[in-house]
């Protein structure tokens, strides 16, 4: 599974294309799909991105719910139903669908922010507002963060 770190400024062109940061492209280079999967974040006004392996894990998690439950339908509709497999072009760009761009409020400039196994694409204004609150929360809750071996639940 890919590991997305750091943050990179980007810009969307008139055709809706954006250059995915080279480290993010490198993180998915060994995957069977030459691109990324993006969908509207279910928790923030930003675009969520990941590799195909991660979206498959999400699909498996959704499938573990009762198939006729409201939660199953809600998660499947808002995550899987709005996901887009975005293949890299020869220059490393992807074409962001207009629905995703509008959802995230992106008008030109954007930020790619690595979150480990996922990343988000933000408008600069929304990212600034989010970071102010996230930094406060991280300072207040830092004592709860502990290093654990992979696969060990708390």
C-alpha positions as CSV (number, residue, x, y, z in Angstrom):
1,X,0.0,0.0,0.0
2,X,1.2,3.5,-0.8
3,X,2.5,6.0,1.8
4,X,1.8,9.6,1.1
5,X,3.8,12.2,3.0
6,X,4.3,16.0,3.0
7,X,2.4,18.7,1.1
8,X,2.7,20.1,-2.4
9,X,1.1,23.0,-4.1
10,X,-0.6,22.4,-7.3
11,X,-2.7,24.1,-9.9
12,X,-5.6,22.9,-12.0
13,X,-5.5,23.9,-15.7
14,X,-8.4,24.9,-18.0
15,X,-9.0,21.3,-19.0
16,X,-9.3,20.1,-15.4
17,X,-5.8,18.5,-15.3
18,X,-3.5,18.6,-12.4
19,X,0.1,17.4,-12.0
20,X,0.2,14.9,-9.2
21,X,3.3,15.5,-7.1
22,X,6.2,13.2,-8.1
23,X,6.5,11.6,-4.6
24,X,2.8,10.7,-4.7
25,X,3.2,9.2,-8.2
26,X,6.3,7.3,-6.9
27,X,4.3,6.0,-4.0
28,X,1.9,4.2,-6.4
29,X,4.4,3.3,-9.1
30,X,4.4,-0.4,-8.2
31,X,0.6,-0.7,-8.2
32,X,-1.3,-2.6,-10.9
33,X,-3.2,0.6,-11.7
34,X,-1.2,3.6,-13.0
35,X,-3.0,6.3,-11.2
36,X,-4.9,7.2,-8.1
37,X,-8.5,6.9,-6.8
38,X,-10.2,10.1,-5.7
39,X,-13.6,10.8,-4.1
40,X,-15.3,13.5,-2.0
41,X,-14.1,13.2,1.5
42,X,-16.9,12.0,3.8
43,X,-15.5,14.1,6.7
44,X,-14.1,17.3,5.1
45,X,-14.7,19.6,2.2
46,X,-11.8,18.2,0.3
47,X,-11.0,15.5,-2.2
48,X,-9.7,12.2,-0.7
49,X,-7.1,10.2,-2.7
50,X,-5.6,6.8,-2.3
51,X,-4.2,3.9,-4.2
52,X,-6.4,1.1,-5.6
53,X,-5.4,-1.2,-2.7
54,X,-6.8,1.2,-0.2
55,X,-10.1,1.7,-2.0
56,X,-10.4,-2.1,-2.1
57,X,-9.9,-2.2,1.7
58,X,-12.7,0.4,2.1
59,X,-15.0,-1.7,-0.2
60,X,-14.3,-4.8,1.9
61,X,-15.0,-2.8,5.1
62,X,-18.3,-1.6,3.6
63,X,-19.1,-5.2,2.5
64,X,-18.6,-6.4,6.1
65,X,-21.7,-4.3,7.1
66,X,-25.2,-5.8,6.7
67,X,-25.8,-5.4,3.0
68,X,-29.3,-4.1,3.6
69,X,-28.3,-1.6,6.3
70,X,-28.6,2.2,5.9
71,X,-24.9,2.5,6.8
72,X,-23.9,0.1,4.0
73,X,-25.9,2.0,1.5
74,X,-24.6,5.4,2.7
75,X,-21.0,4.4,2.7
76,X,-21.2,2.6,-0.7
77,X,-23.0,5.6,-2.2
78,X,-20.9,8.4,-0.8
79,X,-17.5,6.7,-1.2
80,X,-17.6,4.0,-3.8
81,X,-20.3,5.5,-5.9
82,X,-18.5,8.9,-6.1
83,X,-15.0,7.4,-6.6
84,X,-13.0,8.0,-9.8
85,X,-10.1,6.0,-11.0
86,X,-7.8,8.6,-12.4
87,X,-5.0,7.4,-14.6
88,X,-1.8,9.3,-15.0
89,X,-1.1,10.8,-18.4
90,X,2.5,10.7,-19.8
91,X,3.3,13.9,-17.9
92,X,2.0,12.6,-14.5
93,X,-1.3,14.5,-14.6
94,X,-4.8,13.4,-13.9
95,X,-8.1,14.9,-15.0
96,X,-10.1,15.8,-11.9
97,X,-13.8,15.5,-12.6
98,X,-15.8,18.8,-12.3
99,X,-17.9,17.3,-9.5
100,X,-14.8,16.8,-7.3
101,X,-13.4,20.2,-8.1
102,X,-16.7,21.9,-7.2
103,X,-17.1,19.8,-4.0
104,X,-13.6,20.9,-2.8
105,X,-14.1,24.5,-3.8
106,X,-11.0,24.5,-6.0
107,X,-10.7,27.4,-8.4
108,X,-7.1,27.2,-9.5
109,X,-4.5,26.7,-6.8
110,X,-4.7,23.6,-4.6
111,X,-2.7,21.7,-2.0
112,X,-1.9,18.0,-1.9
113,X,-1.5,16.9,1.7
114,X,-0.2,13.5,2.5
115,X,-2.0,11.6,5.3
116,X,0.0,8.4,5.3
117,X,-2.1,5.8,3.4
118,X,-4.3,8.5,1.9
119,X,-4.0,12.1,0.8
120,X,-6.3,15.1,0.5
121,X,-6.6,17.8,-2.1
122,X,-7.6,21.1,-0.6
123,X,-8.4,24.6,-1.7
124,X,-5.9,26.9,0.0
125,X,-8.6,28.6,2.1
126,X,-10.2,25.4,3.3
127,X,-6.8,23.9,4.2
128,X,-5.8,27.0,6.2
129,X,-9.0,26.8,8.2
130,X,-8.8,23.1,8.7
131,X,-5.1,23.3,9.8
132,X,-5.9,25.8,12.5
133,X,-8.4,23.5,14.2
134,X,-6.3,20.3,13.5
135,X,-3.2,21.8,15.1
136,X,-5.2,22.8,18.3
137,X,-6.7,19.3,18.5
138,X,-3.2,17.6,17.9
139,X,-1.7,19.7,20.7
140,X,-4.5,18.9,23.1
141,X,-4.6,15.2,22.3
142,X,-0.8,14.5,21.8
143,X,-0.7,12.3,24.8
144,X,-3.1,9.8,23.2
145,X,-0.8,9.1,20.3
146,X,1.4,6.0,20.8
147,X,3.5,4.0,18.5
148,X,2.2,0.5,18.0
149,X,3.3,-2.4,15.8
150,X,1.4,-2.6,12.6
151,X,-1.8,-4.6,12.9
152,X,-2.1,-4.1,16.7
153,X,-5.5,-2.6,17.6
154,X,-6.1,-0.5,20.6
